[in-house]
């Protein structure tokens, strides 16, 4: 969203960070320590990038997708972080698992929708700018 098309070195850096995070979780006696060291900075950077991109390419559709993404993510994290045990006695193990999986699917879907909306806004602005530039250039020649 923020740079020209193509992946190149950015894709290599992202893949290296992702793969490196798996090895980092095995460096400590407590695997949770390595996981947190690998996971939390990636989450912080992702949140920061979403904020920058949304601020630059705001739209109503992107705002709705972002709100639904955050809501699904919060529900998923609450259920994964201990909410499952509270739900199981009331709705059963299978229904609790279904609730968690539904929240996970929703967060994936709406995160994708969020970025699609941002890309659409970016391309619409770019097309409008090109059209304006063409009309300005055309009026000069007349």
Secondary structure, DSSP 4 states (H G I P E B T S, - for coil): --S-S--HHHHHHHHHHHHHHHHHTTSSSSHHHHHHHHHHHHHHHHHHHHHHHHHHS--HHHHHHHHHHHHHHHHHHHIIIIIHHHHHHHH-HHHHHHHHHHHHHHHHHHHHHHHHHHHHHHHHHHHHHHHHHHHHHHHHH-
